Amino acid sequence: MAKRTIGYVELEWKCPNCDTKNPGMQKTCTNCGAPQPENVQFGLGEQQGLIQDASKVDQAKKGADIHCPYCGTRNPGDAQNCSQCGGDLVGGAKRTSGMAVGAPAAAPSPAPAPAAKPSFFRLWMLLPVGICILAFCAVFGFLALRTEKTTGTVESVHWEHIVLIQELRDVTRKDWEDRVPRDATILSCDLEYRTRQPVLDDSPRDNPVANATEVCTSELVDQGNGAAEVVETCYYEVYDHSCQYTVEEWQQVDQSVAEGNDLSPYWPDVRLGVGQREGERRVVYTVRFQTANGIKEYTTDQENIFTQFQPGTTWTLEINALGGVVSVQP
Protein backbone atom coordinates (compact mmCIF):
# COMPACT_ATOMS: atom_id res chain seq x y z
CA MET A 1 0.00 0.00 0.00
CA ALA A 2 1.27 3.47 -0.88
CA LYS A 3 2.36 5.86 1.84
CA ARG A 4 2.75 9.60 1.46
CA THR A 5 3.37 12.59 3.70
CA ILE A 6 0.47 15.01 3.77
CA GLY A 7 2.02 17.47 6.25
CA TYR A 8 3.17 17.97 9.82
CA VAL A 9 1.42 18.75 13.09
CA GLU A 10 2.90 20.28 16.22
CA LEU A 11 2.79 18.13 19.33
CA GLU A 12 2.67 19.21 22.96
CA TRP A 13 4.83 18.78 26.07
CA LYS A 14 4.17 19.40 29.74
CA CYS A 15 6.62 21.38 31.84
CA PRO A 16 7.77 19.24 34.80
CA ASN A 17 8.43 22.40 36.79
CA CYS A 18 5.01 24.11 36.62
CA ASP A 19 2.78 21.65 34.70
CA THR A 20 2.20 24.14 31.90
CA LYS A 21 1.38 22.66 28.52
CA ASN A 22 3.64 23.98 25.79
CA PRO A 23 3.77 23.72 21.97
CA GLY A 24 6.03 20.83 21.00
CA MET A 25 8.57 22.92 19.13
CA GLN A 26 8.86 25.45 21.99
CA LYS A 27 12.24 24.77 23.65
CA THR A 28 11.47 26.55 26.96
CA CYS A 29 8.35 26.71 29.09
CA THR A 30 6.14 29.64 28.15
CA ASN A 31 5.20 30.11 31.81
CA CYS A 32 8.30 29.60 33.96
CA GLY A 33 11.08 29.57 31.35
CA ALA A 34 12.38 26.14 32.31
CA PRO A 35 14.16 24.34 29.44
CA GLN A 36 12.47 21.49 27.67
CA PRO A 37 13.86 18.39 29.47
CA GLU A 38 15.95 15.83 27.61
CA ASN A 39 13.49 13.02 28.39
CA VAL A 40 10.45 15.04 27.39
CA GLN A 41 7.40 13.06 26.31
CA PHE A 42 5.47 14.58 23.44
CA GLY A 43 1.74 14.03 23.12
CA LEU A 44 -1.22 15.16 21.07
CA GLY A 45 -2.39 18.67 21.62
CA GLU A 46 -5.95 19.90 21.45
CA GLN A 47 -5.30 21.45 18.04
CA GLN A 48 -4.00 18.97 15.47
CA GLY A 49 -4.26 21.03 12.32
CA LEU A 50 -1.42 20.86 9.81
CA ILE A 51 1.42 23.32 10.35
CA GLN A 52 1.10 26.16 7.84
CA ASP A 53 4.16 28.21 8.82
CA ALA A 54 6.88 27.43 6.25
CA SER A 55 9.74 27.90 8.75
CA LYS A 56 8.13 25.45 11.20
CA VAL A 57 7.57 22.93 8.42
CA ASP A 58 11.24 23.23 7.48
CA GLN A 59 12.22 22.73 11.13
CA ALA A 60 9.97 19.65 11.40
CA LYS A 61 11.67 18.11 8.37
CA LYS A 62 15.12 18.36 9.98
CA GLY A 63 14.46 15.30 12.12
CA ALA A 64 15.24 14.64 15.77
CA ASP A 65 16.76 17.41 17.88
CA ILE A 66 20.28 16.99 19.28
CA HIS A 67 21.19 17.62 22.92
CA CYS A 68 24.50 19.36 23.41
CA PRO A 69 26.90 16.98 25.20
CA TYR A 70 28.39 19.95 27.08
CA CYS A 71 25.50 22.14 28.24
CA GLY A 72 22.42 20.04 27.41
CA THR A 73 20.83 22.65 25.15
CA ARG A 74 18.44 21.28 22.59
CA ASN A 75 19.46 22.03 19.00
CA PRO A 76 17.85 21.45 15.57
CA GLY A 77 18.62 18.12 13.89
CA ASP A 78 20.91 19.65 11.25
CA ALA A 79 22.93 21.80 13.66
CA GLN A 80 26.72 21.31 13.75
CA ASN A 81 27.43 23.44 16.84
CA CYS A 82 25.42 24.21 19.96
CA SER A 83 23.43 27.44 19.77
CA GLN A 84 24.09 28.07 23.49
CA CYS A 85 27.75 27.20 24.14
CA GLY A 86 29.09 26.66 20.64
CA GLY A 87 30.21 23.12 21.42
CA ASP A 88 30.59 20.46 18.73
CA LEU A 89 27.39 18.39 18.46
CA VAL A 90 29.03 15.33 16.90
CA GLY A 91 28.77 13.46 20.21
CA GLY A 92 25.34 14.84 21.05
CA ALA A 93 22.40 12.52 21.78
CA LYS A 94 19.53 12.58 19.34
CA ARG A 95 16.03 12.17 20.67
CA THR A 96 14.24 8.97 19.71
CA SER A 97 11.98 9.40 16.68
CA GLY A 98 9.91 7.39 14.24
CA MET A 99 7.36 6.12 16.76
CA ALA A 100 3.62 6.49 16.22
CA VAL A 101 2.04 9.16 18.38
CA GLY A 102 -1.38 8.46 19.91
CA ALA A 103 -4.26 7.08 17.83
CA PRO A 104 -4.24 7.23 14.01
CA ALA A 105 -5.39 10.58 12.76
CA ALA A 106 -8.24 10.88 10.32
CA ALA A 107 -6.84 11.69 6.88
CA PRO A 108 -8.73 13.66 4.28
CA SER A 109 -10.13 11.14 1.81
CA PRO A 110 -13.02 11.04 -0.64
CA ALA A 111 -14.20 7.81 0.97
CA PRO A 112 -12.82 7.30 4.50
CA ALA A 113 -12.89 3.82 5.91
CA PRO A 114 -15.47 3.24 8.65
CA ALA A 115 -14.09 3.25 12.18
CA ALA A 116 -13.44 -0.24 13.46
CA LYS A 117 -15.18 -1.32 16.64
CA PRO A 118 -12.81 -2.18 19.49
CA SER A 119 -12.18 -5.86 19.87
CA PHE A 120 -11.59 -7.64 23.16
CA PHE A 121 -10.04 -10.62 21.37
CA ARG A 122 -6.38 -11.27 22.03
CA LEU A 123 -4.21 -13.81 20.24
CA TRP A 124 -3.16 -15.46 23.52
CA MET A 125 -6.80 -16.47 24.08
CA LEU A 126 -6.31 -19.12 21.37
CA LEU A 127 -3.49 -20.80 23.33
CA PRO A 128 -5.71 -23.12 25.47
CA VAL A 129 -7.71 -24.12 22.38
CA GLY A 130 -4.51 -24.86 20.47
CA ILE A 131 -3.15 -26.98 23.32
CA CYS A 132 -6.39 -28.99 23.49
CA ILE A 133 -6.36 -29.57 19.72
CA LEU A 134 -2.73 -30.70 19.77
CA ALA A 135 -3.43 -33.03 22.71
CA PHE A 136 -6.44 -34.54 20.93
CA CYS A 137 -4.44 -35.05 17.72
CA ALA A 138 -1.61 -36.68 19.68
CA VAL A 139 -3.96 -39.10 21.44
CA PHE A 140 -5.90 -39.88 18.27
CA GLY A 141 -2.68 -40.41 16.30
CA PHE A 142 -1.33 -42.72 19.00
CA LEU A 143 -4.52 -44.80 19.01
CA ALA A 144 -4.75 -44.90 15.23
CA LEU A 145 -1.12 -45.88 14.69
CA ARG A 146 -0.85 -48.41 17.50
CA THR A 147 -1.81 -51.82 16.12
CA GLU A 148 -1.93 -55.45 17.13
CA LYS A 149 -2.34 -58.63 15.13
CA THR A 150 -5.06 -61.22 15.55
CA THR A 151 -6.52 -64.14 13.62
CA GLY A 152 -9.90 -63.86 11.91
CA THR A 153 -12.09 -66.29 9.99
CA VAL A 154 -14.23 -65.04 7.12
CA GLU A 155 -17.82 -65.29 8.33
CA SER A 156 -19.55 -63.56 5.41
CA VAL A 157 -19.02 -61.23 2.48
CA HIS A 158 -21.15 -58.55 0.86
CA TRP A 159 -20.74 -56.51 -2.31
CA GLU A 160 -22.59 -53.57 -3.77
CA HIS A 161 -22.28 -52.04 -7.24
CA ILE A 162 -23.91 -48.63 -7.74
CA VAL A 163 -24.41 -46.67 -10.98
CA LEU A 164 -25.60 -43.08 -10.56
CA ILE A 165 -28.17 -41.79 -13.06
CA GLN A 166 -27.96 -38.13 -14.04
CA GLU A 167 -30.24 -35.68 -15.78
CA LEU A 168 -29.81 -32.08 -16.96
CA ARG A 169 -31.64 -29.76 -14.59
CA ASP A 170 -31.65 -26.03 -13.84
CA VAL A 171 -29.67 -25.06 -10.74
CA THR A 172 -29.20 -21.62 -9.20
CA ARG A 173 -25.67 -20.44 -8.55
CA LYS A 174 -23.93 -17.23 -7.48
CA ASP A 175 -20.59 -15.93 -8.75
CA TRP A 176 -18.81 -12.85 -10.03
CA GLU A 177 -20.16 -11.64 -13.35
CA ASP A 178 -16.94 -12.46 -15.24
CA ARG A 179 -17.19 -16.07 -14.04
CA VAL A 180 -20.79 -16.71 -15.00
CA PRO A 181 -21.01 -19.45 -17.68
CA ARG A 182 -21.92 -18.18 -21.14
CA ASP A 183 -24.96 -20.39 -21.40
CA ALA A 184 -26.36 -19.27 -18.02
CA THR A 185 -29.41 -17.07 -17.46
CA ILE A 186 -28.63 -14.18 -15.11
CA LEU A 187 -31.37 -13.49 -12.57
CA SER A 188 -29.93 -10.47 -10.71
CA CYS A 189 -26.64 -8.73 -9.95
CA ASP A 190 -25.50 -6.54 -7.04
CA LEU A 191 -22.32 -4.61 -6.34
CA GLU A 192 -20.28 -6.33 -3.62
CA TYR A 193 -16.78 -5.91 -2.24
CA ARG A 194 -14.43 -8.20 -4.16
CA THR A 195 -10.81 -7.36 -3.48
CA ARG A 196 -8.29 -4.82 -2.24
CA GLN A 197 -5.85 -3.19 -4.65
CA PRO A 198 -2.76 -1.22 -3.56
CA VAL A 199 -2.10 2.37 -4.54
CA LEU A 200 1.28 2.24 -6.21
CA ASP A 201 2.51 5.86 -6.23
CA ASP A 202 1.94 9.36 -4.90
CA SER A 203 0.77 10.87 -8.17
CA PRO A 204 -2.79 12.20 -8.53
CA ARG A 205 -4.94 9.10 -8.32
CA ASP A 206 -8.09 8.12 -10.15
CA ASN A 207 -10.03 4.94 -9.60
CA PRO A 208 -7.96 2.21 -11.32
CA VAL A 209 -11.05 0.27 -12.38
CA ALA A 210 -14.77 0.85 -12.34
CA ASN A 211 -16.44 0.74 -8.93
CA ALA A 212 -13.20 1.20 -6.96
CA THR A 213 -13.11 3.43 -3.89
CA GLU A 214 -9.93 4.86 -2.41
CA VAL A 215 -9.65 4.32 1.35
CA CYS A 216 -7.04 6.18 3.37
CA THR A 217 -5.91 6.12 6.99
CA SER A 218 -3.11 8.09 8.57
CA GLU A 219 -0.85 8.05 11.60
CA LEU A 220 1.33 10.61 13.33
CA VAL A 221 5.04 9.74 13.35
CA ASP A 222 7.12 11.48 16.01
CA GLN A 223 9.98 13.44 14.44
CA GLY A 224 11.85 13.88 17.74
CA ASN A 225 11.64 17.67 17.53
CA GLY A 226 8.17 18.47 18.83
CA ALA A 227 6.46 17.83 15.51
CA ALA A 228 4.92 14.73 13.97
CA GLU A 229 4.75 13.73 10.32
CA VAL A 230 1.25 12.88 9.12
CA VAL A 231 1.75 9.73 7.03
CA GLU A 232 -1.18 8.61 4.93
CA THR A 233 -1.64 5.00 3.79
CA CYS A 234 -4.08 4.35 0.97
CA TYR A 235 -5.55 1.41 -0.91
CA TYR A 236 -8.50 0.76 -3.21
CA GLU A 237 -11.55 -1.26 -2.25
CA VAL A 238 -12.72 -2.77 -5.51
CA TYR A 239 -16.38 -3.66 -5.91
CA ASP A 240 -17.79 -5.87 -8.63
CA HIS A 241 -21.08 -7.35 -9.76
CA SER A 242 -22.02 -10.55 -7.97
CA CYS A 243 -24.75 -12.34 -9.90
CA GLN A 244 -27.31 -15.03 -9.26
CA TYR A 245 -27.94 -17.16 -12.31
CA THR A 246 -29.47 -20.40 -13.46
CA VAL A 247 -27.65 -22.93 -15.59
CA GLU A 248 -28.24 -26.50 -16.68
CA GLU A 249 -26.07 -29.04 -14.89
CA TRP A 250 -26.03 -32.80 -14.70
CA GLN A 251 -27.68 -33.75 -11.42
CA GLN A 252 -28.15 -37.15 -9.82
CA VAL A 253 -31.79 -38.16 -10.06
CA ASP A 254 -31.63 -41.91 -9.43
CA GLN A 255 -29.32 -44.90 -9.13
CA SER A 256 -29.19 -48.53 -10.14
CA VAL A 257 -27.89 -50.99 -7.56
CA ALA A 258 -26.77 -54.61 -7.68
CA GLU A 259 -25.67 -56.40 -4.53
CA GLY A 260 -25.04 -59.87 -3.18
CA ASN A 261 -23.46 -62.04 -0.49
CA ASP A 262 -21.11 -64.01 -2.71
CA LEU A 263 -17.81 -63.48 -4.51
CA SER A 264 -19.29 -62.92 -8.00
CA PRO A 265 -20.13 -59.21 -8.20
CA TYR A 266 -21.65 -57.79 -11.39
CA TRP A 267 -22.97 -54.44 -12.56
CA PRO A 268 -26.70 -53.71 -12.60
CA ASP A 269 -28.70 -53.36 -15.79
CA VAL A 270 -29.06 -49.59 -16.11
CA ARG A 271 -32.20 -48.22 -17.76
CA LEU A 272 -32.03 -44.60 -18.78
CA GLY A 273 -34.92 -42.26 -19.45
CA VAL A 274 -35.04 -39.48 -22.04
CA GLY A 275 -32.32 -36.91 -21.37
CA GLN A 276 -30.53 -39.11 -18.85
CA ARG A 277 -27.01 -40.52 -18.74
CA GLU A 278 -24.87 -42.76 -16.58
CA GLY A 279 -22.86 -40.97 -13.94
CA GLU A 280 -20.26 -42.17 -11.49
CA ARG A 281 -19.88 -45.87 -10.72
CA ARG A 282 -19.23 -46.90 -7.13
CA VAL A 283 -18.29 -50.16 -5.43
CA VAL A 284 -18.35 -51.30 -1.81
CA TYR A 285 -16.88 -54.66 -0.81
CA THR A 286 -17.30 -55.73 2.82
CA VAL A 287 -15.80 -58.75 4.58
CA ARG A 288 -16.88 -59.80 8.09
CA PHE A 289 -14.33 -61.70 10.20
CA GLN A 290 -15.03 -63.69 13.34
CA THR A 291 -12.22 -63.01 15.85
CA ALA A 292 -11.55 -63.68 19.52
CA ASN A 293 -12.78 -60.12 20.16
CA GLY A 294 -15.97 -60.44 18.15
CA ILE A 295 -16.89 -59.46 14.59
CA LYS A 296 -14.51 -57.18 12.70
CA GLU A 297 -15.38 -55.64 9.32
CA TYR A 298 -12.96 -54.90 6.53
CA THR A 299 -13.88 -52.88 3.45
CA THR A 300 -12.12 -52.40 0.11
CA ASP A 301 -12.89 -51.06 -3.34
CA GLN A 302 -10.63 -53.57 -5.09
CA GLU A 303 -12.55 -56.50 -6.62
CA ASN A 304 -9.43 -58.65 -7.10
CA ILE A 305 -8.76 -58.43 -3.36
CA PHE A 306 -12.38 -58.99 -2.36
CA THR A 307 -12.74 -62.23 -4.35
CA GLN A 308 -9.94 -63.86 -2.33
CA PHE A 309 -11.98 -63.92 0.86
CA GLN A 310 -13.60 -67.31 0.66
CA PRO A 311 -15.95 -67.91 3.62
CA GLY A 312 -14.29 -70.12 6.22
CA THR A 313 -10.72 -69.13 5.34
CA THR A 314 -8.44 -67.76 8.05
CA TRP A 315 -6.51 -64.49 7.79
CA THR A 316 -4.18 -62.38 9.91
CA LEU A 317 -5.75 -59.03 10.78
CA GLU A 318 -3.89 -55.92 11.88
CA ILE A 319 -6.21 -53.92 14.15
CA ASN A 320 -5.59 -50.44 15.59
CA ALA A 321 -6.45 -49.29 19.10
CA LEU A 322 -9.79 -47.93 17.88
CA GLY A 323 -10.86 -51.40 16.73
CA GLY A 324 -10.54 -50.76 13.00
CA VAL A 325 -8.99 -53.27 10.61
CA VAL A 326 -5.90 -51.67 9.08
CA SER A 327 -4.76 -54.52 6.86
CA VAL A 328 -5.41 -58.19 6.12
CA GLN A 329 -2.80 -60.80 5.25
CA PRO A 330 -3.22 -64.50 4.34
Protein Blocks (a to p, Z undefined) as FASTA:
>chain_A
ZZddfbdcddddddfklopacdfklmbdfklopacdfklccdddfblcdcfblklmmmmm
nopadddfklopacdfkbfbdfklopafklpccddehiaehjadddddfbdcddddddfb
dfklmmmmmmmmmmmmmmmmmmmmpccddddddfbdcddddddddddddddddddfklgc
fkbccfbdcdddfbdcddfbfcdcddfbghiacddddddddehnopacdddddddddddd
dddddddddddfbdcddddfbfbdcdddddddehiacdddddddddddddfkbpaddddf
bfklmmmmcghiacdddddfkopafbdcZZ
